[in-house]
Amino acid sequence: MTTAVLATLVAVAGVLGDVSLAGRDGVVLAGLVVVLVLVLAAGLPYLAGLPARVGSSAVIGLAGVGAVVAVHLTRSEPLLGDLPAVFAGAVLAAFVAELARRDGRERLVESVAGTVTGALVAVCAAGWLAAERTVAGDAVVVTGAVALAVGSALTALPLRGWTGAGVSLGGAVAGALVAGAALPAVGLLPGGLVGVAVGVLVSAADALLDRLPALEHRLAGWAAAVLPVAVTGILVYVVGRVLVG
């Protein structure tokens, strides 16, 4: 349910896409995404059980914020052109963080892999900003956020297995279709495909994270809620870019 609330906030930020600061639009969405990646950075090491939590959090947070800044400052295509460099820097930072450890560097491979994976998820969140600059603009952001909100809300139902996954997927598709129909810049076909992509992601994330013992930790629970929102950003951008323009 927390994911649904966060997705709703993304939709609201998308609606406020015309708000500008220092001559740049999208500052509301950019600010929200920065907050989300910082929450993800704080909680993901607990969620994944990483041994060097401070270093991992720092790398993940820097990667996410760096990606948001890079996309926000990019004025022309390719909008995601600087993200490979940001992610490469995060990979190097992950190794530097391991070199800085003074705890015997236990579970070294697991720590590096978890930190790099978390950085990748954080970088994906910048896709929301890029999606806002496609031809469909704010409309595709709102469509993806609505699909995520509906699909995530339905995971709270007492349904498990394929039934729960099917209900979440169906809800995400229905929400995206309604949003696509209401927003001519998106349309039914792109809206439906956004719903399918988001619905599969929500169902998979719920099946993967729902019963993890680590969720008892508050920060881990917040990270689990933010994770689908972050990954959805890149999905919405890809669908919006390919199908809408």
Beta strands, then each sheet from edge to edge (+ up, - down):
strand 1: 20-21
strand 2: 24-25
sheet 1: 1+ 2-
end
